């Protein structure tokens, strides 16, 4: 059985390339997914990729992943800063999780400096644009191959 990693793109990430280009860059979500799929193919892992705007949808996706994936790569978007529900879902399933952000959340508004997800994640990568996702995927692959 091939190792499988769940990639969750949170709210508003479908608008990449159009929204706040100065903050997030001019690449699209499709371009991120293409690069993730290329890396996954090279590393011989399977990806399940979802973009979900709703907090409940994300919680449900994490819960259903419990026996189906070996790692989660998540960009919770704005939910990073206050979603106890997503935090609790990650803690409940016990799947190694990497939190990623395109922008450096610590160089932005004060309210973005706190992540409620980070304490239940293996690690967090932020500020490297598309490379945040690629570095996160590499970390997830390393975790599951050990």
C-alpha positions in Angstrom: 0.0 0.0 0.0 1.3 3.4 -1.0 1.7 6.0 1.8 -1.0 8.7 1.6 -0.9 12.3 2.7 -3.9 14.5 3.1 -3.4 18.1 2.0 -6.0 20.6 3.2 -6.2 24.1 1.9 -8.3 26.3 4.1 -10.7 29.2 3.5 -10.1 31.7 0.7 -7.2 29.7 -0.8 -9.2 29.1 -4.0 -8.7 32.8 -4.6 -4.9 32.7 -4.7 -3.5 34.6 -7.6 -6.3 37.2 -7.3 -6.4 38.1 -3.6 -3.8 40.2 -1.8 -1.1 39.3 -4.4 1.4 41.5 -2.4 1.0 39.1 0.6 0.3 35.7 -1.0 2.0 36.0 -4.5 0.5 35.7 -7.9 0.4 31.9 -8.2 -2.8 29.9 -8.1 -4.0 27.0 -6.0 -3.8 24.8 -9.1 -0.1 25.7 -9.5 0.5 24.8 -5.8 -1.3 21.5 -6.3 0.6 20.7 -9.5 4.0 21.2 -7.7 2.8 19.1 -4.7 1.7 16.3 -7.1 5.0 16.4 -8.9 6.9 16.1 -5.6 4.6 13.3 -4.4 5.1 11.4 -7.6 8.9 11.7 -7.3 8.7 10.5 -3.7 6.2 7.7 -4.5 3.5 8.9 -2.1 -0.2 9.5 -2.9 -1.9 12.8 -2.1 -5.5 13.5 -1.4 -6.0 17.3 -1.8 -9.0 19.3 -0.7 -9.8 23.0 -0.5 -12.4 23.6 2.1 -13.8 27.0 3.2 -16.0 25.7 6.1 -14.6 25.0 9.5 -17.0 22.0 9.9 -15.9 20.6 6.5 -12.3 20.7 7.6 -13.1 19.0 10.9 -15.1 16.3 9.1 -12.3 15.8 6.5 -9.7 15.3 9.3 -11.9 12.9 11.2 -12.5 10.8 8.1 -8.8 10.6 7.4 -8.1 8.7 10.6 -7.5 5.3 9.0 -6.8 6.5 5.4 -3.7 8.7 5.6 -0.3 8.6 7.3 0.1 12.4 7.5 -1.7 15.7 7.1 -0.4 18.9 5.5 -2.7 21.8 6.4 -2.9 25.5 5.7 -5.8 26.4 8.0 -5.9 30.0 6.7 -7.7 32.3 9.1 -8.8 29.3 11.2 -5.2 29.0 12.4 -5.8 31.7 14.9 -9.0 30.6 16.6 -10.4 27.2 15.5 -10.4 25.1 18.6 -12.5 22.6 16.6 -9.8 22.1 14.0 -7.2 21.9 16.7 -9.2 19.3 18.6 -9.8 17.2 15.4 -6.0 17.1 14.7 -5.4 16.1 18.3 -8.1 13.5 18.2 -7.0 11.6 15.1 -3.3 11.4 16.2 -2.1 11.8 12.6 1.2 13.6 12.3 0.3 17.1 11.0 2.4 19.8 9.4 1.0 23.4 9.5 1.9 25.6 6.5 1.4 29.2 5.6 2.3 31.0 2.4 3.0 34.3 4.3 5.1 34.8 7.4 2.2 35.0 9.9 4.5 36.5 12.5 5.4 39.5 10.3 1.7 40.4 9.9 -1.1 41.7 12.1 -0.8 41.0 15.8 -3.9 38.7 15.8 -2.1 36.4 13.3 0.8 35.8 15.6 -1.0 33.1 17.6 -1.7 29.6 16.1 -4.0 27.3 18.1 -3.0 24.6 15.6 0.7 24.7 16.2 0.7 23.0 19.6 -0.9 19.9 18.1 1.2 19.9 14.9 4.6 18.3 14.5 5.8 21.6 13.1 5.0 24.8 11.3 6.4 26.3 8.1 5.5 29.9 7.1 6.7 32.7 4.9 8.1 30.8 1.9 5.2 31.0 -0.5 4.7 27.8 -2.5 7.9 26.5 -0.9 6.1 26.4 2.5 3.9 23.7 1.0 6.8 21.9 -0.6 9.0 22.0 2.5 5.9 20.8 4.5 5.3 17.9 2.2 9.0 16.9 2.3 8.8 16.9 6.2 5.6 14.8 6.1 7.2 12.3 3.7 10.2 12.1 5.9 8.0 11.4 8.9 6.0 8.6 7.3 9.1 6.9 5.7 10.8 6.6 9.1 
